[in-house]
Amino acid sequence: MPRKAALAAWIGSALEYYDFFIYGTAAALVFNKIFFPASSPAAGTLLALATFGVGYLARPIGAVILGHVGDRFGRKKVLVFTLLLMGVATFAVGCLPTYGDVGVLAPILLVVLRLLQGLSAAGEQASANSMSLEHAPEHRRAYYTSFTLSGTQAGQILATAVFLPIAAMPEEQLLSWGWRLPFWCSALVVVVGFVVRRKLDETPVFERAEVAKLPVAVLFRDHWADVLRVVVAATIASVSTIFTVYALSYAVNTVGLERTPMLWVGVLANVLALAAIPALAGLADRIGRKPVFIGGCLGCGVLIFPYLWSISSGQFALIFPLGLLLFGVVYSGVNGVWPAFYGEMFSARVRLSGMAIGTQIGFAVAGFAPSVVAAIGSGRDDWLGVAIFTAAVCLLAAGAAATARETHKVPTEQLGVNETGGSPVGRGNTGELGSPAPDDRLPDVITPPAHHDTRTQAPRR
């Protein structure tokens, strides 16, 4: 079951984030011309990047809603729903009329569909991570949960690879119909992902967990500090959005580099990440979550300077190795660890809510990072301010992680319990280490009458 859950998380995340990332690639390359042609080239690029960020605005709202559903009714329901919503919204983007067809209505519809994508993404990783973590062996939780992020990287590879032949098309064909093809491919995403995820079993940890009537209320009562910690640490995703969206737009639209080589930088970096993420997650299972995560944050803060400089100078001989090192290896230290690192801060009855809300607020900041740094400077020589901004975010995320508990040796059913005084996983309303919980916790918990299985004599839901 650990392998089955990890595989389902990998495949589902790859397919869903294919949908999510083709939007970012299209925003960097063509949306400024087909949805904002009335603006100046610089303003059109800024508006196109802003629509990419709009998807992140919906994420905190989606995190509250889908977190409640996942912690109240199960992880599997969220996994299936998010996949269907993402697929439908993405396919619809490919069917949109352009600004030349319907005027201002076109970018309005684009923003609405991007908001639906954001709602879907809000619950995707948190539910997949919760499913993988709760199925995983205790001594390999980081390794198994890392497959969700490996799937995300695979989705990014697929999204970028699909755009390679599209970007090589003549400009007229690219802007008229070519850009639509990657979005229409999402119809396959819905079918494949639904088949994979509907066959998953709910996790035993969730089945034995107390069910809170209002998981979000319990979350902010017992785990508010951890939610805040995850919010700040999750802003490290700004490295990803700046690398995949801003740096691509800066290279092509500002410096004037060819689209195809820059797309290959992203493809090769993500291919390298497919191996680096599980390897670094396995390292975190041995030495702890914090050293690997913090090391990844600090490394990204250093490498962003030479990478952006190499783009400004147009030297592909430097762009490729620096891009692969930054995003393929060093950032993988963050991606390989955070699913377990964040998830282990919370008990099972609020885990999906805690991960979803904490990460999606942090990711909302990251989603607008390309727009923020584009506003910092739109000239060829403005890369230094962007690098300083990115490095500051990396330091902030590393500082938040440094304040967290180290959890790699804590048993799965005690995660998020002893440190907060919250109720542990298991039948009945018990407090820390199995002692009776205070009476004021009773209204938060739904404990249906236990049934006895005559074969096992174990209480079942």
C-alpha positions, 0 to 999 in steps of 0.5 A: 500500500505505501508503494500504491499510494506513492504511485497514485500521488506521483501520477495524479500530481504529474497530470494535475500539475501538467495542467497548472504549469502549461498556463505558466508557460503560456503566460510567459510566452503568448498571453501578453499578445493574445489577451493583452495586445492593447497594452505596451509590451512591458505592461502586457507581460506584467498583466499576463504574469499577474493572471498566473498569480491570480490562481494563487489567490484562490488557493487559501480559500480552496485550502479551507474548504478542501481541508475541511472535506479531507479531514472530515470525510477522507483524503480520497474524495479530495484527490478525485475532486481536485483532478476533475476540477483542474482538468475541466478548467484547463481544457476550457482555457484552450477554448477561450476567445482572444482579445481580438474576438471579444475584447475585455471579456477574454482576459476576464474569462481567463482570470475566472478559469485560473481561479478554478485552477487555483481552487483545485491546486489548493487541495491537490498536494496536501491530500496526496501528501497526507495519503502518502505520509499516512501509508508510509513506513515510519522510517521512510516517510520523507522518501514516500511523500517525496513522490508527490513532488516528483510527480509535480516535477514530471508534470512540469517536464511534460508541460514544458516539453509539450510547448517545445514544438509549439514554441517553434511554430511560426508566430502567426500559427502559434498565436492563432491556434497553436497555443491551444493544443497543450490545454486541450490535451488536459482531456486525457488528464481527467480520464487517466487521473480519475482511473488511478485515484478512484482505486485508492484506499483511505489511510488506516491512520485517518480511519482510526483518527478522531474526526473533528466537527470543525477541523479548521477551528481545532487546527488554529486552536492547537496548531496555530504556531505550526500553521504560521511556520508553514506559511513562512517556510512555504514562500520558498516556492518563490524560487520555483515561480521565479525560475519557471515563469519570470526567468523565462519571460526575462530571457525571451522578452527582455534579453531576447534569447531564443525560446527553445533553449530556455525551455530546454533549461527547464526540461533538463532541470526537472529531469534531474530533479526526478532523481534528486528529490527522492534521493534527498528525501531519503537523506532526510529520513536519515539525518532529519528534515531541517538540515536538508530543507534549510540547506536547500533554502540557503543554496537557492539564495546564493545560486539565484545571483549567478543564474540571473546574471548568466541570463542577462549576459546571454551565455548559454554555456553558463545558463544551462549548468547553473539552471540545472544546479539551482533548480534540478539539485539544490531546490530539490532539497526543499521539494524532497523534504517539505511534504513530510516536514510540514505534514509531520507538524500536525496530527491526523485529524487536522493534517490535511487542513494544516498542510493545505492552509499553511502551504497555500498562503505561502504559495500565494505569495510565491505565485505573485513573485514573478509579478513583483520582481517584474515590477522591480525592473523590466530592463536587461540590467535589473536582474540584481534587484530580482536576485536580492528579493529572491535571496531575502525570501530564501533566508526568511523560509530558512529562518522559519524552518529553523524554529520547527521541531525535528520529527523524523524519529517521531512515530506516525501516530504521535505526530502533532500530539505531544508537542501541542497537547492535542488529542492523539490519533485513535479511538476515544477522546484521549489527551496527550500520551493517552491520558483523558482529555479536558472536557472542553475538547469533547464537542470537537470530536465525533466518535461514533459507536464502535462495532466489533469485527468478529474476526479480529475483535478490533473496534472499527468505524 
